Amino acid sequence: MGTLVSANDEWIELKNLTNEPVVLSGWQLLDKDEQIAVVFEQSDSILANGFYLLERTDDSSVADISASKIYTGGLNNTEESLRLFNNACELIDEVIAEPDWPGGNNETKDSLERGQDLLWHTYYGDGENGVGTPGAENSAEQAVLIEDNNEVPQEDIVSSVAPDDTEDDEEIVDEIIIEDEAEIVEEGPTAEDVNDEEDDILAEDLENDEDIEEENEDNATEIVEIAEVPQDTSSPTVVFGELLETQNSVFFVLSWVAEDKEADDAPVSGVSAVFVSYVAGENTGALYYEKEPGAWEEWISGEEGVLNFSEESRYISLWGRDEEAYSFFAGAEDGAGNQSGVAEVQTSVKLLKSVVINEIAWMGTGASASDEWLELHNPGTEAVDISGWRLVAGNGTPDIIFPQGKSILAGGYFFLERTDDTAVFTIATDHIYTGALGNDGEELRLYNADGVLVDIVDSTVNWFAGSNSAKQTMERISSAKAGSDPANWASNNLLKYNGKDASGKTINGTPRAQNSVASRDTRVDSLRWNEFDAMTLTKLGQPYYIPGSAGTVPQGKTLTVEPGVTVRMNNALDVQGTLRAIGDRDNEIVFTKGDHVGWCGLKFAPSSVDSELSFVRVKDASSIISGYCNAPFHYAIFADQSSVNFSRVIIEKGNEHQKLYLSNSNSVVDAVSISGATWNNGSSAIYVKGGSPVIKNSTISGSYTGISVGGSLPSPVIQNNIFLNNTYPVKLNGGNASLSGNTAQDNAYNGIYVEGGIAGDMTLEADAIPYLLNSFTIHAGATLTLKEGVDIKFITSPQSGPQLTIDGKLLAQGTQERPVEFGPYAENGWWKRMWFTSTSSGSVLEHAVLRRGGSELGGGALFADKGSVDLKNVTIQNSGSAAIRSYNGAITGSFVSLVDNPYAFRIALGACPVLTDLFLSGNASTFFSGSKICSF
């Protein structure tokens, strides 16, 4: 309803009912039609048990209280709602007008308030302008009822009397209401002045008002209202002291001033508490405060880490982290419970780092654990004089002061060895020091000649990196980033190294050279399999270039490739052991060409075990590069009698013949993407030669054949794949393949092409796409089993006269709901016949449908040429000639339907078919001209 000044002066108040501050970042306050749509920002928060005032349009709706936030949009007086959502879009609170608000008064402009029971009511106050309680606790009902003409206890009667000589002062009134009749009585002294005279005052009032006394005898009700005593309603303030935008030391001071100033002659109660919290930029909790002199305690970030200070406290000493940004928040509360707004200030810590601690051989070398060494690095463009500088450990050992005349060239390194100059035998030292580093971690600080902290490595609990067993050093990744950030250190990657130790062994570090983990384009001439059973191509140091014959993983050895790594090669990567190349969605691994036009691909030998490729991209790989790869056949990836797990692998460009070649392999190929196998009509995106691989959830496109299956008795599982823009999605040539859930779109033939014929048994399961046959033969002794729902389509290319020749046995095992179907691939095309030859016996067609067969003039869709077949629930319709033709064949069956054919039968020699429950409909003629006439 706004205020009496303006109906537009609307305001809304939120209250935090918890004992912890609430950060409102991402919260939303919406009305019914979203005229009001407040989205709170990172800086918006409510102190513990505090209030948050929102004023409409400007900060004048509540003249004497500052708004926490200004919003736009008005509230309707009826049919309205307000809803508060947190940053997860969960409804936190709401109030609904259906049609009216549950309280408030539009005429008096008394606000809608919430009681301690969280129920809504109209403001109980007595202000003549109509008010509420913005920024303070809501009003409470103050009336006391005394019924049944009982005597009023003296201790329950409180009166306030304005002095006679203060007419201009605010009038304080008790209101007395008797049987719906109200009278206002002015009285003299205050309650404090008349405690001893209450009986006289009461007696005088009753004596002077006999009418009231008479009515009081009739079960009167007295209402005595407690007069309002002036209260502290002004909010305290808190302001941060000056804080540098950037701190050049990890130690700094945060200060503030909190006040509770008097406003409009109202009393003040003074600041009772100050609340301070912070949020770190990246490393939550990366801040300590001095709880007592010399005693530092971790300061938890966010709401859980709010610190409570007394009014006398004015500052706090902090210990931060290099390269970290901090935002601090403060609020104050006075003795009356009024709370301030939230003050905010930011700073960041950034040490000078003109010279950094760059590499630490805390573990010594392979020759001696005592052969420790350290390295400093000058990342700048000018030389740095380090005369008088100091490098000291937290426990005081070692404590190194550099003598006069010592400096580090621009981009150069300063090499320190412990005790003598033999730790790295092949590299001369710049300075010798004494004192050992602990293997459990140390803190190292570097000060310049003026005592200013230049760099710090706080690895007190444990060293951030390095290996005592492999004697790998701890290397810094970036000189610009914090030395105390664990993520800025890594172990030497064993692929880039420098120098020999006192016993002639390789130093697994980079003294006086760029760190391996800070390098790019690392050349790998040897993978050091003579020293290690496992090697890793880390993300730090990539991309890697592996020339020539270095790309071999010996049997029993494991090469791991980290996410995000690119490997460039000239030859093949010959995996005789194990390759673990496991990337992730945001950090794929790439195998690609080096400095040649291509490379020879990935080869997994029969001895390879437990290899896995996930989120890997294989680019420009081809085993057919002239004079380079010498492969007996063509591939981009070749799994030779080894089982590899391929997941989320992309094979692109490169070889155009067989992209993924699986030879007698039981590999799992899951969610791969392969395209571009177009060398000739024998090219395949995936070529299966024997074995029982699983190929699923993959996308295969732009190839002559998507998946080609052949070899000795293959039995792959091919399911839930997508085939796009190929000539043939799948080709089967012998063996058993389990196909299901595959889809095909925009291929020349959207189906599974079963080539040539079979000499052994084959079973076909129903798939979402049909099986394609041309001139297909089931040879003598072989059985083709077609499961329920199988759809056979006959195509005329690349041959003509498509037919199914049965020298062996055909078993069509359909059901009434899912029959086995035979028909042409083209909607109005034809196919020749289903031909049971003289060597065929035992064939059964059950719940089968034959459409548009018998294209040969005078032929038959089903032709028993001295062979035998049993028909059960078979329909033959729309044939080009006869539905059934027999030449000394043996045809039996029941429930046979011959529908819409030119001729139902053509019987040449031998016995008539033995059929029961024969159904003939729409045939032009029952018997072909010259046919033997049979009775059924």
N, C-alpha and C positions, 0 to 999 in steps of 0.2 A: 504493500500500500504506500510505500515511501514514507515521507514525513509531512508535517503540517506546512513546512516550508515549500516542499515540492513533492508531488506524487512520483516524480522521476528519481528522487533521492533514495533509491532502494539499496539495501545492503544485506549481505549474507555473512554469517559467522560459522567457522568450523572450530571444533574443539578436539584436542588430543586427549583421550581418556587414559592413556598409558603413562608409565613412569619413564619412558624413553622418547627421545626426539623421533619424529617421523619425517623422512625425506619424501616430498610429494612429487619428485621427478617422474613424469609420465602419467600421473594421475589425471582424471578428467572429471569436471562437474558440468552436467548437462541438464537443461530443462526439457519439457516434453517435446517441443518443436525444434529444439536445438538453436533457438534464438540466442540462448546463453550456451556457449561452448568453451569452457575454460580448460585449457591444457596447461598443467603446471610444469615448470622448468626445473633444471637441476638445482637452482638456488632456492627454490621454494621448499620450506620445511616448517614444522611446528614443534616448538620445544615441548618437553615433557609436561603434560597437564596444561598446556598452553592454548592460546586462542589464535585464530587466523582470520582477519577481517577483509572481506572483499567488498568494494564499493563500486557502484555503477557509474560509468562514464568518466568521473573524476574523483578527486579526494575531498569532496565537500559534502558528501551525504551525511557523514558523522563529523561535525566540524572540529571537535577537540581531540579526535583520535586519528592517527595516521593509518591509512589503508595498507594492508599487506600486499594487495594486488588490485588493479583496476580492471573491470570487465565491461563488456557491452551487451546490450540486449535486455529486454524487460520481462518481468514475470506477470502472467495473467492473474486476475483476481479470482477466477474460477477455472475449473477444468485444466489444471496445471500439475506439474510434478517437478521435483528436483532429484537427481540421482548422482551419487558419488561413486566413481570407479577407481580401482587401484591401477598400477602400471601393468598388471596382467589382465586388465579388462574385467576384473571380478567386481560385482556389485558390493560395495561396502556399506552404503546407507542410502535411504530414500525417504521423501515425504511427498504425499500425493493429495491433491485437492479433487475430491470426487462428490459433488462439483466444487464444494467449498473447502477452504483450508481448515485444518483441525484447530484453529485458534487465530489470534490476532484480531484487531479492530480497525476497519478502514476509516471510520469516522474520527476516532480519537488517535489513530495511528499508533496504537499500542502494538508492539511486535509479537510475533509468534515465537514462543520460547519452549525449551525442553526442560523438564524437571529431572531430579536425580533418579527418578524411576524411568527416565527416557521417554515418558509420555509427554504429548504436546499440550500447552496451555497458553492463554493470553497473558502478556506481561502483567504482573500483579502490582506494579508501582503506582504512584499517585501523582506523577508529574502532569501539570496542566497542559503541556504541549504534546503529550503522548510520546513516550520514550521506550527504550529497551535497555539492554545491558551489553552493548558492544565492548569487547575487550575485557569483560569481567564475568564473574559467575552470574547465572541467571537468577531472577528474583524468586522468592519463595513466599507462599501464602502465610501471612503473619497474624491473621485474626484469631482470637481465642473466644470460644463460645461458652457462656455460663447460663445454664438452663434451670427451669423449675423453681424460680424465685429463691434459689439458695443464696445464702449470704456470700458475697464476693470476698475470697481470701485477700487479706491486705497485701500479701506478697505478690499477688497477680495483677495488682493495679499499678500501672505506670503512667504518669502524666508528664507533659512538658508544657511549661508556661513561659512565654516570651516576656522578658523584663519590660516594665512600663515605659522606661526611657529609651527603648530601642525599637521605635515604630517602623524604622526603615529596614530592620532586620527581617529575614525570612520568617514567616509565620508558621509555627509548628502546631498542628491541630490533632487532638483526639477526636474520633468520630464515634458517636453513640447512636445506635439505631434501636428503637423500641417499637415493636409491633408495626413495622412498616413505616414508622414515623421517625424522621431524623432531626436532631437539633444539634447545632454546633455551639459549643460552650467554650469561651475563653477562660483560661485559668492562669494563675500567677506563677509561683516559683516552680523550678524544675524538680524532677523526681529526687535528685540528690539533696535538695534543700528542704523537702517536706516529709521525709520519711517519718519523722516524729509527730507530724501534724495530720496524717492521712485521715484519722477518724473525724477530726473537726471539719476537714474539707468535705468529706462525704456527707456528714450530718448537715452542713450548711447547704449543700446542693439540694439535698432531699427536702429540707425545710422550705426552701424558696421555690420549689416546684411540686406542689401538692398533686397536680394532675398526673405527673409522671409517677408519683408514689402510688396513686390509686390504680393506675394501669399496671404497675409493677406487681401488684398483688395478684393479678390474674395470669399466673404462669408466664411472666415476661422473660424475654431473652435479651441479655446485654451483650453487645459486641464491643470489645475494647481493642483498639488498634495500637500497636506499639509504634511510637514515633520513630522516624528514621534519623539516626545520628550521622553526621557528616563522615564520609569514608574517603580513603585514598583510592582514587580511580585513575590516577595518571600512571602511564607506563614508564618503566625505567628505560635507559638507553645504554648501549654498549658499542664502543668504537675501537677497532684495532689500531694499534700504534703503527708508525711507519715501518714498512717491511720491504727490503730490496726485492726487485723483481727477480733477480738472479743472485744466488749465494755462491761465492767462490770458496766456501768452506762447508764441510758437512755439519759443522756446529753453528747454530744460530739461535736467536732469541725471538720468541713471539710475545708481544705485549698488547695490552688493551686497557681501556678506561671505561668503567661502568658507573652510571650516576642515576639518582632518583630525584629529579628536580621538582620543586613545588610548581603547580599549575593552577591559575585562577583561584588563588587563596585556599585551595584544598590542601588538607594535611598530606604529608609524605611519610612513608614508613621505612624508607631506606632500602638499599640493595641487600638482599639476603643471600643470593647465590649467583654465580656466573657459570655457564655451561659451555664447554669448548669441545669441538670434534673436528675431524679432518677426513679427507678422502685423498688417496694417493693416485697418481696417474696410471702406473702400470703395476707396480709391486706393492700390492696391498699389505699393510703392516710394516712397511719398510721405514719405520720411524720409531725413535726412542725418546723418552723424556726423563729429565733428572728429577726423580721422585724425592730424593734427599741428596745433599751434597756428595757428589762422587758415586751415587747409586743410580744407575740407569735402568729403566724398565720399558719393555716394549709397549707401544701405544697402538692398540687395535684400531683399525680403520673403520669408519662408518658409525652407524647408530650404536653399535655395541660398545664402542670405545669412547663414549662421552665422558669427559672429566669434569668434576664438580669442584669449583673453587669458591672460597669465601670472598666477602666484599674487599678484604684487605689485600688479596692476591692481585698482582698487576702484570705478571709475566711468567713464562715457563721456558726453560732451557731445553733445546731439542738437538738430537743427533740424527741427521737424515742420511740419505743415500745419494751418491753421485748419479747425475743424469736422471733424477726423479723430480716430478712436479707434484706440488701439494696445494690443496685448497682447504682453508681453515674456516670454521663457522663458530660463531659465538652468540649467546643470548643471555639475558639477565632476568632475574625475578626479584620483586620487592617483597617486603614483609606482608603486604596485603594480598599477595598472590598475583599481582599484575605482572605481565611478561612483556619483554621488549620484542622488537623485530629481530631478525637474524642478520648479524654482520658477517661479511665474508671478505677474505683476502687470499691472494695466491702468491706463491713463490716457487722457484725451482732451484735445485742444487746442481752446479756445474763446476767441477774442479778445473784448474787451468790445463792440466795434462799436456804441458809443453814437452814433457818426457814421460813415458809410461813404463810400468813394469810389464814386460812383454812375454817372457817365457821363464818357466821355473822347473828345473830338474830336481825336484824335492826328493826323488827316489834314488838319485845317483845314476850310475851307469851299469852296464853288464859286467864291467871289470870290477867295480867296487861301489857299495852303497854310500861310501864316504865321498865319492867323486861328484858332489853336488855342484850345480852351477846355476847362474841367474843371467838374465838378459834384459837390458833396458833398450828402449827404442825412441828415437826422435822422429815423430811423424810430420814435423813441420818442414818448411822450405828454407830455413836458415839454421846454421849451427847453433848449439846451445852449450854454453860454458857451465859445467856442473861442479866447478871448484867450490868446496865447502858444502855441497849437498849431502844429504843424509838419507840412507836407506836402513830402516830399523824394523825388527820384528816386534810384535806385540809383547812378547815376553822378554825383550831386550837382547835376544841372541838369534841371529847375528845383529850387530850394530855397526854399520859401515858408513864412514865419513870419507868423502872423496877428496883427495889432495888437490892442491893448486895445479892448474894446467890441464885438468881433465875436461874434455868436451866431447860432444857427439855431433857428427856431421848431419846436415839435412838429410832426412830419410835414412839415417844410419843406425847402427846398433852398437851397444856397449856391453862387452862380454866379461862376466865376473866368474871366477872359479874359486872354489873353497880350498884353502891350505896351500896348494901349489898349482903349477901350470900343466898338469897331466890329466885332468878330468876328461877333456876332449883333446886327445893327443895331437890331432892334426890341425888344430886351430889355436893360435896364440891368444893369450888372455889380455884384457885391458886393465884388469885389477884383480888382485888376490885378496880374499877376506878370510876370516876365521869365524867359527860358530856354525853349528849344524841346524838344519831345519827339521822339525818334527814330522813324522810320517802321518800324523793324525790331523794335520792342518796348522796353519799359522795366519796371523795378520801381518801384512807388510805395508809400511807407510814410507812414502818418498817425499822429503821436504827439500825446498830449495835453500839457498844460502841465507835467505831472510827468515827462515823458519816457517814459511807458508806451505801448507800441505798441497802437493802437486798431484799425487795419485795415491790410491789406497786399494789394497786387495784384502778384503776381510774374508778369508777362507778358514776361519778359526775352528769351526766344528769338524769339517773334513775338507780336504783339498777339492776344489771344484772339478778337477780332471787330472789326467795322468794315470799311469799304471805302474805299480811296483813290480809286478810279475813280468810284464813285457818291457819295462823300462821306457815307457812312452812318456814324454814330457807333457807338461800342462802349458798349452799355447793360448795366447789371447787372440780372439777373433777380430775385434775392431779396436783400434786405439782411440777412437772417438767416443766409445761407449764405456760405461762404468766398469772399473776393475773389480768392484765388489758384486757385480751381477753374475751369478753362476752361469747364466745363459751366454755370457760373453767369453767363455772359456771352453776348450775341448782338448781331448788328447790328440797328440800327433797321429796323423792318419796312416802312418807306415808306408805311404806311397811317395811322400816327399820327405827327404831327410838329408843330413849334412854331417860329415865328419866321422871319425873313428874314435873309440875309447882307448884306454891304456892297453887293452888286450887285443886290439885290432878289430873289435866287433863294431857293427854299424850303430851309430848314435840314432836312436829313434826320436829325433828332435831336429830342430833347424837352427843351431847356434850361428849367430852372425849372418842370418839369411831370413827371408820372408817366411812367416809361419805357414805350415802346410794348410791350416784351417782358414788362413786369410788369403790363400792363393786362388787363382782362377786358371782354367785351361791347364790342368795338370797332365803332364805326359807320363804314362806308365809303361816303362820298358820291361819291368819285371814285377810280377805279383808276389815274389818272395815265398813261394810255396816250399822252398827248402828250409824255411825258418818257422812257418806258421801253418797250421791246419785250416785256419779260417782267416779270410781277409774281407774287408768292407770298403766299398766305395761310398764314402760319406758325402753328404750334401755339401759340407764345407770342403772346398777344393775342387768341386766340379765346375765345368764339364771336364771329363777325363778323355784323353786321347790314347787309345791302345793300338799301336802299330804292329804289323807283322805277326809273328807267332806268339806274342805275349798273351793273346787271348785264349788260353787253354786253362780249364779248371780240372786238375788231375783227379783221378779216382780217389775217393776218400777225403777230398778237400771240399770246402764250402766257400763260395763267393756270395756275399750279401751286397745288394745295391739298395741304398737308402732312398726314401721318397724324395722326389724332386731332382734326382740325378740324371744328367745326360751323359751317355757313353758314346763316343765317336770311334769307329773302327774302320780298318781297311780290309782285314781278313774276316774269317768266321770266328764267332765265339764258340769254341768247342767245349761243351760241358760233358766231361767224363765223370765228374763228381756231382756236386749239387749247386744249383743256382737259385738264390732266393732274392727275387726282384719284386718287392711288394711295396707299391706306392699307395697313394690314397686319392680321393676325389679331387683334392686341391693341389696335389703334388704328384703328378704322374712321372713315371720313369720313361726315358726315351733312349732307345738304341737306334743309332743312325750312322751315316757314312762319315769317314774321316776326310782325307784330302784326295780321295779318288771319286770317280763318278758314282760309285756304289760300294757295297760291301757284301760279304758272303753269307750273312744271315746267322741265325742261331741253330746250333746242332746239338741235340741231346743223344749221346751215345747209349748203347745198351747197358753200360755200367752206371749210368746216371740214375740217382734215386732221390726222392723227396724234393724235386725241383718245383718251384712255384713262381708264376708270373701273374701279378695282379696290378691293375691300373698301369699297364705298360703300353707304350706306343712303339711299334717297329716300323721304321721308315727307310725307304730306298734300299732294302735288302734284296739281293739276287744272287743265287748260286751260279748263274750262267755268265758272269763277267769273264770275258775271254782272257785266258792265260793267267787267271788269278785264283779262281776258286776250285777248278778242276773237279766239280761235283758230278757224279754219274747221272743225276737227274736234277730237276729244277725245283727250288723251294725258297721261301723266305724264312720259315721255321720248319725244322725237321726233327721229329721225335722218332728215333729208330729203336723199336722194341723197348722203349722206356715210357714210363707213365708220368706225365707232367700235368699239374693243375694250372689251367689257363683261365683267368677271370678278369673281365673288363680289359681285355687286350684288343688293341687296334693295330691292324696290319694295313699299311697304306703305301702306295707307290711301289717302286722296285719291281720285283719279279712279276711277270704277267702270266706265268704258267700255273704252278701249284703254290699257292700262298702258304698254307699250313698243311704239311705232309705228315700223316700219321701212319707209320708202317708197323703193323702188328703191335700197336700201342693201345693201352687201356687208359689213355689220358681223359681228363675231364675238361671240357671246353664250355665255359659258362659265361654268357653275356659278352661275347667277343663281337667285334665289328670288322668285317673283311670285305674288300671290294677290289675290282680291277683285274681279275684273272681272265684275260681275253687273248692269250697268245694264239690259240687255235681251238678247234672244237673238242680237244681233249683237256682244255684248261679247267681248273677247279679252284674255287676259293679254299675249300677243304677237301683233301683227297685222303680217303680212308682205304688203306691196303691191308686187309685182315684186321684182327684184333676186335676188341669190344669197347671202343671209346664211347663217352657220353657227350653229346653235343646239344646244348640247350640254351634257351633264352637269348639267342644270338641274332644279329642282323647281318645278312649276307646279300650283297647287291652288286650290280654292274659286272657280273662275270658270265662266262659261257655256262658253266654249271656251278650252282651254289655248293652242294655237297655231292661228291662222287664216291660211291662205295664199290669196292671190288676186292680182288685178292682171294686168298684161300679162306673160305667160310667166314667172312666177316659177320659180326653181329652187333652193330652199333645201336645205341639208343639216340634217337633224333626227335627232340620234343620242344615245343613252344618257341620255335624259331620263326623269324620273319624274313621272307625272301622277296627282294624288290629288283625289278629291271634286269633279271638274268634271262638267259634263254631257257634253261631248265633249272628249277629250284633244287631238285634232288635227282640223281641217277643211281639206280641200284643194278648191280651186275653180279648176281649170285648171293648166297648167304641169307641170313635172316636179319632184318632190320626192324626195330621197334619204333614206329613213328606215331606221334600224337601231338595234337595242339598246334601244329605248324600252320602258318598262314602265308599266302602268296598273292602278290599284287603286281600288276604291270610287267609280268614276265611274258616271254613269248608263249610259254605253256605253263599255266598255273597249276602244276601238279607234280607228281612223283613218277619219273619215267623209269619203268622197269625194263631194262635192256635185254634183247636177244632171247634168252630162255634160261632154264635151270636144269642141271644134271643131278642136283641133290634136293633135299626137301627145303621148302621155303614157306614161311607163314607171314601173311600181311594182316596187320591190325588196322582198324579204321582210323583215319586221320581227318582233320578238318579240310584237307584238300584231297582230290582224287588221285588214284594211281593211273598212270598213262601206259598203254601198251600199243605196240605196232604189230609186227609179225612176231609173236611170242610163242615159244614151244616149251611144254613140260615134257622133258625127255623120258623115255622108258625107265621105270624104276624110281622116278622122282614124283613127289607129291607137292602140289601147291594148295595151301589151305588159306581160304579167305574168311576172316572172322566177320561177325555181325557188323553191319554198317559200312563195310568196304564198298567204295565206289570205283568201278573200273571204267575208264574212258579210253576209246580207241582213237589214235591219231593217224594221219596219213603221211606225215613227214617224219623222217626223211624217206620212208618207203611208201609203197602204195599197197592196197589190198590188205588192210590190217585184219588179222585174225588171231584167235587163240587156238593153237594146236595142242591136243592132249594125247601124247604117246604114253604118258604115265597115268597120273590120277589127279582129278580136280575135286576138291571138297569145298563147296560154298556153304558156310554155316551161318546163314542169316536167321533173323527172328521176325515175327510178325511186325514188331515195332521198328526193327532196323534190318530190313532185307539187304542182301548183297545185290548190287545193281551193275548191269553191263549196258553201255551205250556209247555213242560217238562223242568225241570231244567237242566238235562243232555242234551247235544247237540243232541244226537241220542236216547234219552230216549222216554218213552211213559207215558201217563196218561190215566185214565180209561174213564171218561165221565163227561159231564155237565148234571145233572139229574134233570129234572123238575117233581116233584112228583104230586100226585093227589090233594094235598092241595095248590099247587102253582098256582098263577094266576097273571096277570098284568106284567109279566117280559118283558123287552124290551132290545134287543141287537142292538145297533146302531153303525155302523162303528167299527165292531169287527172282529178279526181274531182268528180262532181256528186251531192250528197245532198239529199233531201227537197225537190226542186223539183216543178214541175208541179202546183201547188196548184189551178189552174183546172180545173173539171170538164170532162173530155174533152180537156184540154190536154196539153202535153208538157213535160218538164223542159228538153229541147233542141228548139227549134222552128225548122226551116228553112222560112221563108215566102218561097219563090222565091229565097232567098239560098243561098250555098254555104259549106260548111265541111268541113275535112278532120280526121278523128279518128285519133289515133295513141296507143295505150295509154291509152284513156279508159274510166273506169268510171262508170256512172250507176246509182244504187241508191236504194231507198226513196222513189220518187217518189209523188206524190199521185194521178197518173193514168198516162199513158204516159211511158216513158223518152224515146223519140224520136218526134217528130211532124214530118211533112213535107207541105208543100202546094206542089207543084211546085218543091221545093227540090232542091239537089244535095249529097247527103251521101256522102262517101267516107271510107275509113279501113281500119285493120287493128288487130287485137288490141283489140277493143271488148267490154267486159263489161257486160251488163245484168242487174242482180241485185236480186231482191226488190221488183219493181215490180208494180202491178196489171196493166199491159200493157207489153210490150216495145216495140211499134211502133203508130203510127197514121199510115198512109200514105193521103193523100187523092187527089191527082192526081200525074201525072208519073212519072218513072222511080223505080224502087226504089233505096234506098241501095245503094251498091257497097261491101260490107264483107267483109273476109277475116279469118279467125281470130276469128269472132264467138263469144262465150261467153254463154250464157243460163242463168240459175240462179235458182230460187225465184220466178219471175214467175207471177202468177196466170193470165195468158194471154199468148200471144205477140202476138196482134193484137187491137186495139180493134174492137169491133163495127162492121161496115160498112167496116172498113179494107181497103185493097188488100192482097192476100196476095202476099208476095214470097218468093223463094227465095234462100238465102244459101249 
